[in-house]
């Protein structure tokens, strides 16, 4: 149906409590990228919030294929959201019997303008004020919205988050550092979302012989890095050239980023668009 006609109950627990999960799946040449991995991450989130998957992998795949076919554009961004459903009264405890609310939409997949890749982007930093289960992709995103809004008001693209002296991720992205030719990536744990693009970057580094270390990245290391990158399914890989008004490295996109960007675009052309 047209998005203007989609409705949800005022008693839906997603609306009242942010009680739900979501997933974003990039589609290239009408082929969902790593659908199995995205659905596995969705299942991990549903398990983490104790919400049974209302459809299952086969039905999700069918519905995603249908919505891609119904929408224009070879490249799309498919959004899935599942809430615990609408109860008859507002109560923090889970209702005994309720039907989950399932919502799916497609939007054009818009990649960053060339200027952001060529010139790099500016970022700010902030303490990571989010809850302790950032590995779950839940719809309770108020902290992320506040942190991203700080970046917008500072004229920046993203907010890089630090907790207990270490870099976690961005408000809506994963963050990589490069020091001495070595790619540094925070480990997948409960303090960061396990990004699909994060996986691709590490796979490309391994395939092309770029040394990489997956370990806690100290705040001082991040601030003193030769290069910083922002990654996500919509932003792909972007070079960060300013952090809190100070240059990152030379203040220009670095040579390791240039190599990774080329590898990523080749991967997108030969693998993502081939549906592999």
Phi, psi and omega in degrees: 000160174299146185300330180293341180265351181287133183226154176223148181297143174295343179264007179296135184290339173293319179289318185279323189234354189067032186268086181182178183232160177214167178208147177236125185239117176285143181237122179244128181051041179065021178242117177299134182271126178048053182301318181299320180291321178295318180291329176294320177294321176299316180296322178298319178293315179300317177298320183294331179257010175060049177235117182295139177298118185283349186237310187096157189300318183295318180289323175301314181299319179296314182293321178296317176300321180293316183290328175296318180294327184281343184253150180282156176104131178288327180249125183226165173237112183263127182251128176245138175221133178233123173249168182292344176112184184258123177266173179272347178212159180277117182209128182300321182294150180298137174292150182292320181222118179204147180265124179301149174265126180244130181226134179225135175217161176235140175230160174298139176274107184256119177271162183298150176295152183305328182299325180293324178287319185283324183258340184087169184239158177260144179225164169238173177239160178201155172298142179282101185266006185283172180289180189265014175236057180290349177286346178265131183269075183264162182278359178279082191246021183300317179299317178298321179296317179297319181291319177293323179297326175302318179295315181301314182291339177268004181074026183245172183266324187211160173248122177271133189254140177233138178221128177053040175082005180231153176282134176259291179192193174265173179300329178213042183194167167264154182235132175246153173238153174234129177219123180059033179080006180250131178278128181247129182229128174301146183285153174289114175212196184286356184261000179212154178281131178286094186286142176289320176293325173307314179298316182299316180300315180293324177295318179293322177300315180295319183293330184253011174077021177276119180300137181219144176233124175260107185193166175303134179252112182297151179303320179297323177296317180297316182288336179258014183291153173288325179215149169232142179233150172248133180228145172193171183294330179266326180275347185058245178232123181234140178277135176262122183248348177224136174228116183055038177082358180253143181296143169266119183061237181277354184083011178228157174306134187269172183291328179290321175300315182302319179293314181297320180298318179296317178297319182295316180294323176294320178297319180297318182291318189266337185243304183300315182283349176269357178077023182261000000 
